[in-house]
Amino acid sequence: MSTQSEHEAVGTVPSTPVREHTFSVIGKVDSPRQQWFINGLKKEMTARGHIFHEEPIPDIRLVLNVVDIENPRPYRRKAQGTFVTAIVELDEMPEQIMHAGYPYLLYALANLVILLLPGKKGTEAHFLTLEQGHYTVRHEGDNEDQFFAEIYQRLQPLASSRLVINNEFRTDLEEELWKGDHITEQIKRAGRTLDELNLLPSPFPMEDFLTPKEMRHVKRLYGIGGLSYGNLSARLDDNRFWMSASGVDKSKLEEIGRDIMLVTGFDEEQPAMIISLPPEVEPRRVSVDAIEHWMVYQEHPEVGAIIHVHAWVEGIPSTEMNYPCGTIELAEAVAELVRQEPDPAHAIIGLRNHGITVTGESIDEILERLEGRIIPQVPMH
């Protein structure tokens, strides 16, 4: 990447606005269970005010992709705010549900997979997330209305969320910060510590499921070599904070502008996080949770650092809805819970079915408070 003049944007992914509350179904529905499930879900969603389109419009909000397990095909999004749920039916209950279903997240390039499986008392819908989460909704007896209401409750956050994943990159980082500072050193150490505690899941072993050609495609799509979760950030000054990049191994945070990035602002119109870089650096995207951290730092000047991990702490307040990472809705929900805490600068907030966000004076101070309190397994509700 060539050096640009100060404050000149060097990389902004264009954003397309997504129409509210629209959805569509693609793929071939060729079994009685699939037909029953799609019909019931369409009925529930339209009753809740969502607008069905026979063919996806360019700015569709939610696409239900009925996947052929012999020839899975992705839906190619026309807008970044489009969420995709893959509907996958298996004839038999697999021994390892995550192992059987997770690859379809990648094959279908989906945000969520719903595995339709034959249970002992009726159809079971197993939800699988990119974070390797797994929860189940069961249809038993004549509880059809309740079943589809629960399915809708799981899908509603995807059907209504507004995503903020764009970055506007500017090569205007002060030269004295090109190699980082004492704050970025704390972030590096914390990444290694969280890895040792097994709180930052390793990238999912996609090579176990995908062909080399599919692996190359996924790497190009996500700009990463795997899917890695959790993030760390720390305030630099009133309006700027350092944050780990998306998809990078948090135990190997090395290069400034690539692995650790300086967030300097939020452009609501795009919407996009504004990132300051050194020259001659090929950037990743900043963590998708940057909008959440931005809101907390802006409202609470006393917050010096934030850590997000896929773990749990007993007795903490939690968001009610399982909104996707990187959405304004999740950021607002977390910010509201931080606001309600007696001491927002030392808060531990639960993200439903996902993990925790912890505020503190510094990265080191947060780690000291968490010592001995972490439950590695996030409860699924």
N, C-alpha and C positions, 0 to 999 in steps of 0.2 A: 504494500500500500504506500503510495507516494505521500510525502509530507504536504499538508494543506496549510493555508494561512490560518492565523489564530481565529478561533470561533467559527471556522467553516465546517459545516457538517460533511462528514466523509462517508456516511453509510446510514441511510434511513430506509427501512422496509416500508413500502406504501401500505396504508391501512384502508380497508374498505368497510364502511359501516354495515352492520348486519341488522336486518329487519327483526323487530321484536316478535316473539311468540309464533314463529313459523316452523313447520317441520315437514319432512317428507320421508317416504320409504323407498329404498332402492333394493335391487337384487331380486332373485326369483324365490317366491314363496311357494314351496312345492311339497309341504307335508301338512297334515291336519293340525299338528301341534303348533307349527309356525303360523298357520292361518288363524287359528284361535287366538294366539298370543298377539299378533299384529292387529287383528280386529278389535280385541279387547283394549289394547293400548291406544289405538286411534280413537275409540269411543271415549275413553277416559280423558285423553288430552284435549279433544275438541270440546268436551263438556266443561273443561277447565279454562276455556277461552283461547286455546292454541289453534292456529290456522293451518290446515293441511293443504299441501300442494302435491298434485299427482307427480310432477317432475320438480326436482330441486331448482329453485330460483337462485341466481348468483349469490345473493346475500342471505341464504337460508340459515336459520339459527341452529336447528338440530336435524341431523340425518340419521335415520335408522337403517343400517346396512345389513340386510339378511344375507349372510355369508354362505356360499357353497364351500363346504369343507374340503372338497376335492380340488377346487379351483378358486381360492379366496381372492377377491378383488377389492382394492381400496376405492373409496370415494375421493376424488381429487377436489379438494376445497378450492372455492373461488374467492372466499373471504376468510381472513384469519379468525374472525369471531364465530366461525361455524364449528360446532362440536359434532363428533361422530360417535355413535354407539353401534357396535357390531353385535348382531343377533346370531348366535351360533347354536345349532341343535346337534346333540350327540345321541346316538341310539342307546348307549349303555352308560351307566355311571362309572367314570374313570376312577382308578385307584388314587391318583393324585390330581385333584381338580385344577390347582394352580398350574401344574406342569402341562396339563392337557389344554387349558384355555388361554394361558398367557400369550403364546405365540400369535394368536389371532389379533391381539392388540397391535402387533407389528405387521402381520399380513394385511390387515384392513386399515392400518394407520389410524386406529381408533383411540378415542379418549377413554372408552369404557367398553368392556365386553359383557354381554349377558349370555351365559351358557344355559340353554334349555335342556334339562336332564330329566329322565324318568325316575321319580322318587318312589318310595314304598307306598305313599298315600296319594300321589298325584304329581303333577309337573313341579319341578323345582327350578327357580330362576337364580342362578349363581352369578353375582356381580363381581367382576375382576377389574382392579384399577392398575394404572401404570406403577403405582407405589407398592404393588404386590399386596394390596388389600383384597379381602375376600369376605363377602357377606351374602346371605341367602334369604330369598322370599319364597315361601312354599304355598302351593295351591292344594288345599285339602277339603274334600267334601264340597259343600255348596257355597264356599266363601269367595266366589268369583269377584264380587264387587270389592271386597276388602283386599283381595290379591292385587287387582290392578290399581287400586288406590295406593298400595304400598310400593308397587313398581313405579308409579308416577312420582311418588315422593322422592324416590332415589334419582329419577331423571330430571326432576324440576330444576335443580341447580344448573344442569347443563343447558336446559331449554330456555333459561332466562338470564344467564350470566354475561357480563361484558368483559372481554379479555384485554389485558394490557401486556403484550409481549414485545412490542416494537422497541427498538433502541435507536436513538439518534447519536451517532458517534462524532466526536469533535476532537481534533488533535491539538487541544489547548491546555494540556496538563503541564503544570509548572515543572521545569527541568529538575528541580530538587526532589521531585516526587517520582521521577521515572523509575527509580529502583525501589520505591516504597518508602516506608518510614517505620517507627516503632509500633504503630498501630497495625500495619500489615504483617509485621513479624508476629504479633499476638494472634492474628487470624490464622497464619500458617501453623503456629504451634497448636492452636485450638483444633484445627482440622485434623492434625495428627492424633491429638488426644481423643477426639470423638471417634476416630477410626479405631483406635485401640480399645475403646469401650464398646465397639460394635454398634454404635448408634447412627452411623452413616452407612446405610446399606451399599454394598458393592454394586457396580453396574450389573444389571441382569445378564446372565450368560447367554446372550442372543445367538452366539456362534453354535450353541447346542441345538438350536431350532431352525436357523436360517441357512440358506445356501450362501456361498461367497458372493454371488450376484445380489441376493437380497440384502446381505450385510452392507454391501457398498451403497445400495439405495437408501437404507435406513441411516447410514452415516451421513450421506448427503442431505437427507431430509432434516435430521435433527442437528446436524453440525457437530456430532459427538461420536465417540466410539462406543458408547453404552448409555444407559440411563442411570444417573446417579442423583441421590436426593439429599435434602437437608441444605441449609445455607447459614452463613455467618456474615454479620455486618458490624461496623463500628464507625461512630461519628468522627469526622475530621474537623469540622467547624459548624457554624450555625446551620448551613444549608447543604453541606456535602457529607457523604459517608462512603466508606470503602465497603465493598460487598463481593462475595464469591460469585464466580460465573456459573452459568447454567450448564449442567451436564459434565462438569469437570470433577475428577476424583478429588474430594475435599482433603484427602491426606497428602495430596501432591500439589498444593497451591504454590506456584512458582513465579510466573511472569506477571508483572503489573500491566494491566490493559488487556490481558488474555485470560488469566486465571483469577486475578483479583482486580476489580474495576471500581473506578470512582464515579458514583452517581452524583450529579450536580443539579438535577432538576427534573420536572415532570411537565410535559407538554400535553395539556388536556385535549387539544383539538385533534392531534394525530390519532389516538393518544400514544405517547412514547416516553420512555425514560431517557434522559439526556446523560450521556457518558463522556467523560474526559479521558483522553488517551495520550500516551507518548507517541511521537512519530514512529513510523516503520514497525508498527505492531498490527498483527492480524487479529482482530478481536473476536471473542465469542459473544454470545448474548449474556447480559447480566442475569442473575437468577430471576425466575418469573415472579418471585415474591417481593421484588423490589418496590412495587407500588404499595404493598402492605407496610414495608419498613419505612418508606417515604412518609406515609400518613402518620405513623407513630412518631418519627423524629420531628416532623413539623409541628405536631401538637404538644410534644413533651420535650422541651429543651434539656431537661435533666436526664433523659435517657441517653446513655453513652454507647450502648451496644445492644445487639439483638441476635439471638441464636434460635434457629428453627431445626428441630430434629424429629424423626419419626419414632417417637417414644412417648411415654406417658408419665404423669405424676398424679397420685391420688388426691382427691379433694379439691380439684381446680375447676374454675368456671370454664364452660366450653361453648363454642358456637353451636347453634341449633341445626343449621343446614350444612350439608357437606358440599359447599361451593368449591369449584375447581381452583387450583393454585393459579395465581396470576390474574384473577378477576377482581374487578372493583368491589363486587359484593362481598367476597371473602375479606378483602382489605378493610372494608367498612365494618364488617362484623367483628373482626379482631380489634380494630381501633376502638370500637364502642366498649368492648369488654375491658381493654386496657384503661379506658377513661373511667370506668366504674370501680376500678380497684382502689383501695385506700392509699396505696403507694404505687402509682403507675410506673415509676422508675425501677421497680423491683417486682414486676408482675410475671406470673406464669399462666398462660392462656392455652386452653385446649382447642384444637381444631378437630371437629367431629370426624371420626373415622380416618384421621390423618396423622396427627402428631401434636407437638406443642410449640408455641412461640414464647420466648423468654426475654424480658427486657432487663437491663442492668447498667451499672456504672461503666463496666468494661467487660471485654470478653473473659478475662481471667476471673473477675468477680462473679460472673454468671456461672462459670464452671465450678467455682467453690460452693455456690449455693445449691447447685444440682447434685453435688457429690452425695451418693448414698440414697438418693430419692427417686432415681430414674427406674421406670418399668419399661423394659425394651419392647414389649408387645403392646401395640396400640389396640384398645378395645374397639370392636366393630359393633355398631348399633344400626 
